[in-house]
């Protein structure tokens, strides 16, 4: 699998009583995008924590924005997409495009990730150097994929996003226990303002 250059993030509120049906419809238009367009990968899930707890988050990875343009037309026309958002039970509340930075890490994208920890920060300058230096802490703790991106459209333009996937909550706990004693991490927290950290339960 090639490395993506862009991630398109869509967050939608959903009536809890409609959630099972909403996830079935999301799986349907995910498969249609994969069949008719050219995404590198697509994952989705339910936000378990944070400001949008209970919302559906949909992540599309692409090599180029031209590829996303094609996909956008596909899923806007998809019956399952129309059924979801014409139901009155779900509505898009956020859509961002983020551009990935080149952070050296042995991505285990083929492994089955169950959780995504998504952290958004603001601050003066990039945290690229610190995130590069912290990669071994995440790898040794059990992180499967580890990506940093700049938000380039939508809300929070100019913020940076760190997305890390894991196979278990125990691995998340292990990583953050190790980070608590790491000088690079403590220095980074003094440099940036963490304005969001969510755990997404991936489907």
N, C-alpha and C positions, 0 to 999 in steps of 0.2 A: 504494500500500500504506500502510495506516494504521500509526502507531507503536504498538508493544506496550507494555503496562504491567507485564506479568509474564513471567518466563522460568522454565520448569520444566526442571531439569537432572537427567538420570538417567545414571548411570555403571554399566556392567556388565562384570565380568570375563568373558573368553571364552577357551576353549581355542584356541591358535593354529591347530591343525589344522582347527578348525570355523569359522574366521573368515569365509571366503568365503560359506559357507552362512548364517552368522549375519547378515552384511550383506545378503544377499538377503531374509532374513526381516524384517529391520529395515525395508528399503525397502517390503516388503509391508504392514506395519502402519502405516508412515508414510502410505502412500497411502490406507489405510482411514480413518485419522483425518481426513485432508484431505477425504475424500469425505463422511463422516458427521457430522463435528463442525465446529468453527468456529475453528481456529487461524489466527493471522495469518501465521505461517511456521513451518516445521520444518526443522532441519538436523541431520545426524548425521555422525559420523566416528570415526576411531581416534586415540587419544592417542599421540603420537609421543615425548613426553618426560615427565619428571616422575614422581611417585609412582605414577600409574596407567598408566604406559606399556603399550600393548598392549590397553587396555580400550576398549570402545565407549562413546562419549558421545553422548547424544541430547538435543537442545535444542528445546523447544517454546515458542513465543511466543504470548501471548494478551492480549486486551484486558481480560479480567476472569477472576477465579478461577472464576466460574460457567461460563465457557466451558471452562476446564480440567476442571472436574468432569464435564462431558459427555464430553469426550475421554477421560478416565480410564476411564469405563465402556466406551467403544468399544474402546480398545486392550486392556483387560483381557480382553475377550471375543473378540478377534480371533484367528483360527486361527494366523496367523503368530507372534503374540506368545506364544501357548500353546506352539507348536512350539519356539520359541527357548528358553524358560525351563523347559520340561519335558524338554528334551533331555539335561540333565545336563552340558551343555557351557558354560552361561552362567548368571551369577547377578548380581542387582542388588547393588551394594556402596554406592551412595550415591544419594540423591534429595534435591535442594534446590529450594526455590522462592525466587526473587529478585525484588524489586520495582525496576523501573527508575527512575532519576532523570532529570530533564529536562536533558540536556546538549546545547547547540546544536551541530549537526553536520549537514552535508549527506550523509545516509545514501544510499549507492549499493547498496541492497538488491537491485536487479534485476541487478547485475553478478555474474559467476560467481566467487564466493570459493572459493579452494582451501584456505586455512588460517585457523584461528582461534587467536589467542593469548589465553589466558585467565589472568588474574592475580588472585590473591586476597590481600587484605591485612587486617591487623588494626591497631588503633591508637586513639588518643584523638581523637574527632571525625571528621567526614567529610572526604574528599579531593575533594569536589565542586568547590570553587573551583579547585584545581590542575588537575584533569582538564579543566575548562572552558577554562582558560588554555592548556593543552597541546594542545587540539584542532587548531590550525593546523599544529603539528609533525607530527601523525599524518596529517592531510589532505594536506599537501605531500609526505609520504613515500610516499603510496600507499595509505593505509588506506581500505577500502571502507565499513565500518560501524564505529561507535565508541560503545559503550554502557557506562554505569556503573550498578551495581545494588547494593542492600542485600540480603544473605541474611536471609530472614525465617523459614525453617523448615529442619529437618534439622540436619546437622552444621554447625559454624562460624557459628551465628546471630550476627548483629551484625557479621560481616566484610563487606567490600565486594569486589565483583567487577568487573573491567574486562575487557570482551570486545571484541576488535578483529579484524576479518577483513581478509584480504589476498588478492591474486591470485597472489602469488609469494613465495618465500623472500627474493628480492632486495629486495622492498619492506620486509619485516620487518627485514632487516639495515640498510636505509637509515634507517628510523625510529629504530632504537636507536642507530645512529651519531650521528644528530642529537640525540637525547635526552642522550647522554653529555656534550654541551657546553652543555646547557640549565640555567640556574640554577633555574628553577621545578621541574624534575625532580629535581635534586640536593637541593633543599630538601624535596621530597616524600619522598624516600628517607630523610631524617632524621626524618620525622614518623611513618612507618608501618613495619610489619614485613611484608615480603613472605613469606608462608608457602606460596605455590604459584605457579608459572608453568608452564603447559603449552602446547605447540603441538599442535593437533588437525588432522589431515589430513582435510578434509571430503570427503564423498562426494556 
